[in-house]
Amino acid sequence: MNVIHIVGARPNFMKSAPVFRALSNRPLVQQRIVHTGQHYDPNMSDVFFQQLAMPVPEFNLQVGSASHAQQTAEIMRRFEPIVIEQRPDWVLVYGDVNSTVAASLVCSKLGIRVAHVEAGLRSFDRRMPEEINRLITDQLSDLLFTPSEDGNRNLVREGIDTAKIHFVGNVMIDTLVRMLPRAALERPPDVPDEYALVTLHRPSNVDDLDWLAGMIDTLATFSKQLPVVFPIHPRTRERLQAARISVTNGTFHLMDPIPYLAFLRLQQKAKVVITDSGGIQEETTFLQVPCLTVRDNTERPITVDMGTNELVGRDLAALSTALSRILAGTTKRGNIPLLWDGHAAERIVSVLLQACS
Ligand code: UD1
């Protein structure tokens, strides 16, 4: 069996690593990694490959940053000749980034089978670029691997053949389970014993400069009670600089994006995590650390229904209230969702091998 994994942006790396590992234990499997270059800073890409012990990608399309249409089109243009030359039996695509949808489009038109890892998630908000990527990728995929059963229900509602859908669990958690012992040995960046951890990068948040300024203000006030550790995504840094929003008023520990292991350790030790990320909602649920998601919706409702995640929305007064409650010691308890057990990739590989036999 000849497989291509397509990855491009930071969260793809943690999702593809366990599937790559599980396939490398199987005889007669040839696999290649194609990196689109959507993320290209060493601290957004290379360091993840090193820590996850992933081989250097065989191809790097080096598309870099651009508008959505340009980035998607460029990935398609550069990926197509590779697919034509390699004729893989399967192309594995991960998550919901532009690289995911671009590769799915290329393969489906060439008659190459696509398997989507992390299928079926829906925020029901089409203003989110990722929601468009999810809808299209799922329609085009030949196998759909869901992390939670809400994913299966969403796909069935959209008319996808149930024979293609497999509830396998969460591959991001496979990586977390495997790496947690190593993360425990990690010396985290210079941070206080007690802190809140913040990440922000959604365009719907950080491109809204009034909201961003208000958010920094809210965090500055809060940080006088609990210091705020804030690794800053490149998009967010750019917006803060462009709008001259100062992040110096409170007790902030600012840093560039940090490697996987150190970030895992920081999450594990945080008193609360405040984020607009997707994957972090899942990781905090697994780690049972309180998470406040500053978005109006989530494509990962299981983290709210079962886990430690709370959707506070973009209302900063609601965020302040939730933070005060957590400081007072009232935190949401949670459970770990079904099949978030470290073995999702093995289940994926069993289905893939069966589909090839
Ligand atoms: C992308 C994904 C998002 C995912 C996020 C994880 C899409 C539509 N979005 O968003 O779903 O949650 O990755 O981080 O695919 N930049 C750098 N260096 C890099 C990468 C980006 O400086 O290595 C800067 C560029 O100025 C770029 C901006 O960050 O314009 C945004 O990068 P982009 O890849 O467009 O999207 P993300 O916001 O990272």
Residues whose N, C-alpha, C, O or C-beta is under 5 A from the ligand:
A	BS01	UD1	A9 R10 P11 Q38 H39 Y40 D41 M44 S65 A66 D96 V97 N98 P129 E130 H201 P234 R235
